[in-house]
């Protein structure tokens, strides 16, 4: 844990970080702040506003329609976030000094800056389909939830099978006579093709097929050797993978039919062309978003944000309202346990003054007239 007392100390610390992917920062004035978007923050005991999320969204838009004309759901959420309406997005910045400003701008407690290092796979631009999916959860009622059924099981099978494939060195290939025809060993090829075409993926059938082909392989493998044996093994695995891939596709269609009808309807308010296939994997994740730079505040703050999906439930129809997707703690480079950047509460005013000398203050980060006026008022009050 490091507690900084000046901008210089802070910049030295940031300069020493080893960034491997995409760096984002978040600053908050209280070190006890929990990394949860506003819609999931507790407001009364253990209660949150997520059960009213769709109503909050619709009501804000209906009462200020001129502010939301022509905006996508994501853009609307970003605007609501800036006006402190509870949403499923959490503000970030790509500027370390902006994050420091938010850590010292108010409060009588130690502040904190959290540093994220997020892989490319989970960083999206504003027009990403994944982001469109998650943002439109905001317009779904409290009863919206889902179970991905066998999709994860089939995907795990594919990953396991891929790990069983063997490498064939170029030297092995040249050294082999490679004149044996291994196609005869796939006596079940025609049956496999029929099953794929008919979309018969019941677990017991797949396992039965696996056992039959493996038995055939064991009986005849003595006739194969070297590269041919490896080729047979890899081809066999590829055929099983092809079955599981189609099984994944079929299961995703089933999840869409049973759970995602309303979500698809909402998405098509943004993208009329959107295909009726939503991967449940995407719904249950958190993504970092680089928004469209069409908002002066976003531009000045070099803003970005995390958007939270919902965690799947074991049984649909009851349980928590739209349970929050879990943030991947491995993304947090500084911010947990002993690896924290705290800002000394007694040094906040000094740091604010140092940041102002660097052009980071309320009037530069918040271009709205009321924010600028408030900054100027406080500036001259401090001269008294």
C-alpha positions in Angstrom: 0.0 0.0 0.0 1.3 3.4 -1.0 0.0 6.8 0.3 0.9 9.7 -1.9 1.1 13.4 -0.8 1.9 15.2 -4.0 1.5 15.0 -7.8 5.2 14.3 -8.1 5.0 11.2 -5.9 2.0 10.1 -7.8 3.5 10.4 -11.3 6.7 8.6 -10.2 4.5 5.7 -9.0 2.5 5.6 -12.3 5.6 5.8 -14.4 6.9 2.7 -12.7 3.9 0.5 -13.6 4.2 -2.3 -16.1 1.3 -2.1 -18.5 0.7 -5.1 -20.7 -2.6 -4.2 -22.3 -4.9 -1.2 -22.1 -4.6 1.1 -19.1 -7.5 2.9 -17.5 -7.8 4.8 -14.2 -10.5 5.6 -11.7 -10.2 8.0 -8.8 -12.7 8.3 -5.9 -12.5 10.5 -2.9 -13.1 7.8 -0.3 -10.8 4.7 -0.1 -13.8 2.6 1.0 -15.7 3.1 -2.3 -16.8 -0.2 -3.8 -16.3 -0.8 -7.5 -20.0 -1.1 -8.4 -22.1 0.9 -10.8 -24.7 3.2 -9.4 -27.7 1.0 -10.2 -26.2 -1.7 -7.9 -25.1 0.5 -5.0 -27.0 0.0 -1.8 -29.4 2.9 -1.0 -31.5 1.4 1.8 -30.0 -1.3 3.9 -29.2 -4.0 1.4 -31.6 -2.7 -1.2 -30.6 -1.3 -4.6 -32.4 0.4 -7.4 -31.7 -2.3 -10.0 -35.3 -3.6 -9.8 -36.5 -0.2 -11.0 -33.7 0.2 -13.6 -36.0 0.1 -16.7 -38.4 2.5 -15.1 -35.7 5.0 -14.2 -34.3 4.9 -17.7 -37.7 5.4 -19.4 -38.7 8.2 -17.0 -35.5 10.2 -17.4 -35.8 10.0 -21.1 -39.5 10.9 -21.1 -39.0 13.9 -18.8 -36.1 15.3 -20.8 -36.7 14.1 -24.3 -34.8 16.9 -26.0 -31.6 15.7 -24.4 -31.9 12.2 -25.8 -33.0 12.8 -29.4 -31.1 10.6 -31.8 -29.0 8.9 -29.0 -28.4 5.2 -28.8 -29.1 3.4 -25.5 -25.4 3.5 -24.7 -25.1 7.2 -25.4 -28.2 7.8 -23.2 -26.6 5.8 -20.3 -23.5 7.9 -20.7 -25.5 11.1 -20.5 -27.5 9.9 -17.5 -24.3 8.9 -15.8 -22.9 12.4 -16.2 -26.1 13.8 -14.6 -25.7 11.4 -11.7 -28.6 9.1 -12.6 -27.9 5.5 -11.4 -26.8 3.3 -14.4 -25.0 0.1 -15.0 -21.9 2.0 -16.2 -18.9 3.0 -14.0 -16.8 5.9 -15.0 -13.1 5.5 -16.0 -10.5 7.8 -17.6 -7.5 7.2 -19.7 -5.7 10.1 -18.1 -4.0 9.4 -14.8 -4.1 13.1 -13.6 -7.9 13.2 -14.2 -8.2 10.2 -12.0 -6.1 11.9 -9.3 -8.4 15.0 -9.5 -11.4 12.9 -8.7 -9.6 11.3 -5.8 -8.9 14.7 -4.2 -11.7 16.9 -5.3 -13.8 16.4 -2.2 -14.1 14.4 1.0 -12.4 14.3 4.3 -11.2 10.7 4.0 -8.2 9.3 2.1 -8.9 9.0 -1.6 -7.8 6.2 -3.9 -6.7 5.8 -7.5 -7.4 2.4 -9.1 -5.3 1.3 -12.1 -6.8 -1.2 -14.6 -4.9 -3.2 -17.2 -7.6 -4.6 -19.4 -7.0 -7.1 -22.3 -8.0 -6.2 -25.8 -10.7 -8.9 -25.8 -12.6 -6.9 -23.2 -12.1 -3.4 -24.6 -14.8 -2.3 -27.0 -15.7 0.8 -28.9 -19.1 2.6 -28.6 -20.6 0.8 -31.6 -19.7 -2.8 -30.5 -22.5 -5.3 -30.6 -21.4 -6.6 -27.2 -21.8 -3.1 -25.8 -25.2 -2.6 -27.4 -26.3 -5.9 -25.8 -25.3 -4.9 -22.3 -26.6 -1.3 -22.5 -30.0 -2.5 -23.5 -30.3 -4.6 -20.4 -31.1 -1.3 -18.8 -34.5 -1.3 -20.6 -35.4 -4.8 -19.5 -37.7 -5.3 -16.5 -36.5 -6.6 -13.1 -37.5 -10.2 -14.0 -35.0 -10.4 -16.8 -32.5 -13.2 -16.2 -31.1 -16.2 -18.0 -29.5 -19.6 -17.7 -27.0 -20.5 -20.5 -27.9 -24.2 -20.1 -25.3 -26.5 -21.8 -23.4 -23.8 -23.7 -20.5 -23.6 -21.2 -20.3 -27.4 -21.0 -20.0 -27.8 -24.7 -17.3 -25.0 -24.9 -15.3 -26.7 -22.1 -15.5 -29.9 -24.1 -14.1 -28.1 -27.2 -11.2 -26.5 -25.1 -10.4 -29.9 -23.6 -10.3 -31.6 -27.0 -8.1 -28.9 -28.5 -5.6 -29.4 -25.7 -5.4 -33.1 -26.6 -4.2 -32.5 -30.2 -0.6 -33.3 -30.9 2.0 -31.3 -32.8 3.6 -32.8 -35.9 7.1 -31.6 -36.6 8.1 -30.8 -40.2 11.0 -33.3 -39.8 8.5 -36.0 -38.9 6.5 -35.3 -41.9 9.4 -35.5 -44.3 10.7 -38.6 -42.6 7.4 -40.5 -42.9 6.5 -42.5 -45.9 3.0 -41.2 -45.4 1.4 -43.5 -47.8 -1.3 -45.0 -45.6 -4.9 -44.1 -46.2 -6.4 -43.4 -42.8 -9.9 -42.6 -44.1 -10.9 -46.2 -43.7 -10.6 -45.9 -40.0 -13.5 -43.4 -39.9 -16.3 -45.8 -40.4 -18.6 -43.4 -38.6 -18.0 -40.4 -40.8 -21.4 -40.8 -42.5 -23.2 -41.1 -39.2 -21.4 -38.0 -37.8 -22.5 -36.0 -40.9 -26.1 -37.1 -40.5 -26.1 -36.1 -36.8 -24.7 -32.7 -37.6 -27.2 -32.1 -40.3 -30.1 -33.2 -38.1 -28.8 -31.2 -35.1 -28.9 -34.2 -32.7 -26.7 -33.2 -29.9 -28.1 -35.0 -26.9 -25.2 -35.6 -24.4 -25.7 -39.3 -24.3 -25.5 -39.6 -28.1 -22.3 -37.6 -28.3 -20.7 -39.6 -25.5 -21.8 -42.9 -27.2 -20.3 -41.7 -30.5 -17.1 -40.8 -28.8 -16.9 -44.3 -27.2 -17.6 -46.0 -30.5 -15.0 -44.1 -32.5 -12.4 -44.4 -29.7 -13.0 -48.2 -29.6 -12.5 -48.3 -33.4 -9.3 -46.3 -33.0 -8.0 -48.6 -30.2 -8.7 -51.7 -32.3 -6.9 -50.5 -35.4 -4.1 -48.2 -34.1 -1.5 -51.0 -34.4 -1.9 -50.6 -38.1 -0.8 -46.9 -37.9 2.5 -45.5 -36.8 4.4 -42.3 -36.6 2.8 -39.3 -38.4 -0.2 -41.4 -39.5 -1.1 -42.2 -35.9 -0.9 -38.5 -35.0 -2.9 -37.5 -38.1 -5.6 -40.0 -37.1 -5.7 -38.7 -33.6 -6.0 -35.0 -34.7 -8.6 -35.8 -37.3 -10.7 -37.7 -34.8 -10.5 -34.8 -32.4 -11.5 -32.3 -35.1 -14.6 -34.4 -35.9 -15.6 -34.3 -32.3 -15.0 -30.6 -32.1 -17.2 -30.0 -35.1 -20.0 -31.8 -33.3 -19.6 -29.7 -30.2 -19.4 -26.5 -32.2 -22.8 -27.2 -33.7 -24.1 -28.1 -30.3 -22.9 -24.7 -29.0 -24.8 -23.0 -31.8 -28.0 -25.0 -31.2 -27.9 -24.3 -27.4 -27.3 -20.6 -28.0 -30.4 -20.5 -30.2 -32.4 -22.2 -27.4 -31.2 -19.7 -24.8 -32.2 -16.8 -27.1 -35.7 -18.3 -27.7 -36.3 -18.9 -24.0 -34.7 -15.8 -22.4 -33.7 -13.0 -24.7 -36.9 -12.0 -26.6 -37.3 -8.7 -24.8 -33.6 -7.9 -24.9 -33.6 -8.4 -28.7 -36.6 -6.2 -29.0 -34.7 -3.4 -27.1 -31.5 -3.9 -29.1 -33.4 -3.4 -32.4 -34.4 0.1 -31.2 -30.7 0.8 -31.7 -29.8 -1.6 -34.5 -32.8 -2.7 -36.5 -30.6 -5.2 -38.4 -29.3 -7.0 -35.3 -29.4 -10.8 -35.7 -31.5 -12.7 -33.3 -28.5 -14.6 -31.8 -27.1 -13.3 -28.5 -24.2 -15.2 -27.0 -25.0 -15.7 -23.2 -21.2 -15.4 -22.6 -21.4 -11.7 -23.6 -24.4 -11.0 -21.4 -22.6 -12.2 -18.3 -19.4 -10.1 -18.7 -18.1 -6.7 -18.0 -16.5 -4.6 -20.8 -14.5 -1.4 -20.9 -15.9 1.0 -23.4 -14.3 3.8 -25.3 -17.2 6.1 -26.0 -17.9 8.4 -29.0 -16.2 11.7 -28.4 -19.3 13.8 -29.0 -19.6 15.1 -25.5 -17.4 17.9 -24.2 -17.1 16.4 -20.8 -16.0 13.0 -22.1 -13.4 14.7 -24.4 -11.9 16.9 -21.6 -11.9 14.0 -19.1 -10.6 11.5 -21.6 -13.5 9.5 -20.4 -14.3 5.8 -20.7 -16.3 3.4 -18.6 -17.0 -0.1 -17.6 -20.4 -1.5 -18.5 -21.7 -4.4 -16.4 -23.8 -7.3 -17.7 -25.8 -9.6 -15.5 -24.7 -12.9 -14.0 -26.7 -16.0 -15.1 -28.9 -17.7 -12.5 -29.2 -21.4 -11.8 -32.9 -21.3 -11.9 -34.8 -18.6 -13.8 -38.1 -17.1 -12.6 -37.0 -16.2 -9.1 -34.0 -15.0 -7.1 -32.0 -11.7 -7.2 -33.1 -9.0 -9.7 -30.7 -8.8 -12.6 -27.6 -10.0 -10.6 -24.5 -8.0 -11.4 -21.8 -9.5 -13.5 -18.5 -10.0 -11.7 -15.6 -7.6 -12.4 -12.5 -9.5 -13.3 -10.1 -8.7 -10.4 -7.1 -9.7 -12.5 -7.6 -6.5 -14.5 -6.8 -4.4 -11.4 -3.1 -3.5 -11.4 -3.4 -1.3 -8.4 -6.4 -1.3 -6.1 -6.7 -4.4 -3.9 -5.0 -5.7 -0.8 -1.6 -4.3 -0.3 -1.3 -3.0 -3.9 -3.2 0.2 -3.5 -2.6 3.9 -4.3 -4.1 5.9 -1.5 -4.2 9.7 -1.4 -3.5 11.3 1.9 -6.6 13.2 3.1 -4.5 16.0 4.6 -2.7 16.6 1.3 -5.8 16.8 -0.9 -5.9 20.6 -1.0 -2.2 20.8 -1.9 -2.6 18.3 -4.7 -5.6 20.2 -6.0 -3.5 23.3 -6.3 -0.7 21.4 -8.0 -3.2 19.9 -10.5 -4.6 23.4 -11.2 -1.1 24.5 -12.2 -1.1 21.6 -14.7 -4.5 22.7 -16.1 -6.5 20.0 -14.3 -9.4 21.6 -12.4 -13.2 21.7 -12.2 -13.6 24.3 -15.0 -11.4 22.4 -17.5 -13.0 19.0 -16.7 -16.6 20.1 -16.4 -17.3 22.5 -19.3 -21.0 23.2 -18.2 -21.6 26.8 -17.2 -22.8 26.0 -13.7 -19.6 24.0 -13.0 -17.3 26.7 -14.3 -19.2 29.4 -12.4 -18.9 27.4 -9.2 -15.2 26.9 -9.7 -14.6 30.7 -10.3 -16.7 31.5 -7.2 -14.7 29.2 -4.9 -11.4 30.4 -6.5 -12.1 34.0 -5.4 -13.5 33.0 -2.1 -10.2 31.4 -1.2 -8.5 34.7 -1.8 -10.5 36.3 1.1 
